[in-house]
Amino acid sequence: MSVNKILNSLENSWERSNILLKIKNGLDIDEIVNEFLQTNEIKVKELNTLLRPEDIDLLTQVEKLSACEAKLINKIYNLNHKNSTKINEKKIYLSNRKTNSKISSFMINWSNKFVVIALLTISAIALSKQAWS
């Protein structure tokens, strides 16, 4: 199986809406990741055998980006939380609802686009390497 097919299959298995639902239902993050790895063990192992050093460097960069996004979300949340304590309850409800909605949609769309671009880049690198071989 090609890297592109494996990545597409894994991406379909990792639907953000399903993951968010599991989190809302109280499932631990480690449980979610372990369940995903267990369900897709064969594909993950095959992907690891097909990855080259350049691809692993790209994955490291994507991991750092995800950590950066998590830190940004945390800081935005803390800033919002700090500011909202100065406002009455009615304003807190309205501002959090609007802000969280905008921030979450921004982060989800931006993150999804980056992951798709990263996957396409990996695929393009793999295909060009095959073409030159």
C-alpha positions as CSV (number, residue, x, y, z in Angstrom):
1,M,0.0,0.0,0.0
2,S,1.3,3.5,-0.8
3,V,2.0,6.2,1.8
4,N,-0.8,8.3,0.4
5,K,-3.4,5.5,0.7
6,I,-2.3,4.8,4.3
7,L,-2.4,8.4,5.3
8,N,-5.8,8.9,3.8
9,S,-7.1,5.8,5.6
10,L,-5.7,6.9,8.9
11,E,-7.1,10.4,8.4
12,N,-10.5,8.9,7.8
13,S,-10.2,6.8,11.0
14,W,-9.3,9.9,13.0
15,E,-12.4,12.0,12.5
16,R,-12.1,15.1,14.7
17,S,-15.9,15.2,15.5
18,N,-15.7,11.6,16.8
19,I,-12.7,12.3,18.8
20,L,-14.3,15.4,20.3
21,L,-17.4,13.4,21.2
22,K,-15.2,10.8,23.0
23,I,-13.5,13.6,24.9
24,K,-16.9,15.1,25.8
25,N,-18.0,11.7,27.0
26,G,-15.1,11.7,29.5
27,L,-12.8,9.3,27.7
28,D,-9.1,9.9,28.6
29,I,-6.9,11.2,25.8
30,D,-4.4,8.4,26.3
31,E,-7.3,5.9,25.9
32,I,-8.4,7.5,22.7
33,V,-4.9,7.4,21.2
34,N,-4.3,3.8,22.3
35,E,-7.6,2.7,20.9
36,F,-6.7,4.4,17.6
37,L,-3.3,2.8,17.5
38,Q,-4.7,-0.6,18.4
39,T,-7.5,-0.4,15.7
40,N,-5.0,0.8,13.0
41,E,-1.9,-1.1,14.1
42,I,-1.2,-2.7,10.8
43,K,-1.5,0.5,8.9
44,V,0.7,2.4,11.4
45,K,3.4,-0.2,11.2
46,E,3.3,-0.2,7.4
47,L,3.5,3.6,7.4
48,N,6.5,3.5,9.7
49,T,8.3,1.2,7.3
50,L,7.6,3.5,4.4
51,L,8.7,6.8,6.1
52,R,12.1,8.3,5.2
53,P,14.2,10.5,7.3
54,E,12.8,13.6,5.6
55,D,9.3,12.5,6.4
56,I,10.2,11.9,10.0
57,D,11.6,15.4,10.2
58,L,8.3,16.7,8.8
59,L,6.4,14.7,11.4
60,T,8.5,16.2,14.1
61,Q,7.7,19.7,12.8
62,V,4.0,18.9,12.8
63,E,4.2,17.6,16.3
64,K,5.9,20.9,17.4
65,L,3.2,22.8,15.6
66,S,0.5,20.9,17.4
67,A,2.2,21.6,20.8
68,C,2.4,25.3,19.8
69,E,-1.4,25.3,18.9
70,A,-2.2,23.6,22.2
71,K,-0.2,26.3,24.1
72,L,-1.9,29.1,22.1
73,I,-5.3,27.6,22.9
74,N,-4.4,27.4,26.6
75,K,-3.1,31.0,26.7
76,I,-6.2,32.3,24.9
77,Y,-8.4,30.3,27.3
78,N,-6.5,31.7,30.3
79,L,-6.6,35.2,29.0
80,N,-10.3,34.9,28.3
81,H,-10.9,33.4,31.8
82,K,-8.9,36.2,33.5
83,N,-10.9,38.9,31.6
84,S,-14.2,37.3,32.1
85,T,-13.9,37.3,35.9
86,K,-14.2,41.1,35.8
87,I,-17.5,40.9,34.0
88,N,-20.9,39.9,35.3
89,E,-22.3,36.4,34.6
90,K,-24.5,37.4,31.7
91,K,-21.7,39.0,29.8
92,I,-19.4,36.0,30.6
93,Y,-21.9,33.6,29.0
94,L,-22.3,35.7,25.8
95,S,-18.6,36.5,25.3
96,N,-17.4,32.9,26.0
97,R,-19.9,31.5,23.6
98,K,-18.9,33.8,20.7
99,T,-15.2,33.7,21.4
100,N,-15.0,30.0,21.9
101,S,-17.0,29.4,18.8
102,K,-14.8,31.6,16.7
103,I,-11.5,30.4,18.1
104,S,-12.4,26.7,17.9
105,S,-13.6,27.0,14.3
106,F,-10.4,29.0,13.4
107,M,-8.2,26.4,15.1
108,I,-10.0,23.4,13.5
109,N,-10.0,24.9,10.0
110,W,-6.4,26.1,10.2
111,S,-5.2,22.8,11.8
112,N,-7.0,20.7,9.2
113,K,-5.6,22.7,6.3
114,F,-2.1,22.4,7.7
115,V,-2.4,18.6,8.2
116,V,-3.8,18.1,4.6
117,I,-0.9,20.3,3.2
118,A,1.6,18.2,5.2
119,L,0.1,15.0,4.0
120,L,0.1,16.2,0.4
121,T,3.7,17.3,0.8
122,I,4.7,13.9,2.1
123,S,2.9,12.3,-0.8
124,A,4.5,14.6,-3.3
125,I,8.0,13.9,-1.9
126,A,7.4,10.2,-2.0
127,L,6.0,10.3,-5.6
128,S,8.9,12.4,-6.8
129,K,11.4,10.1,-5.2
130,Q,9.8,7.2,-6.9
131,A,9.8,9.0,-10.2
132,W,13.5,9.8,-10.1
133,S,14.4,6.2,-9.0
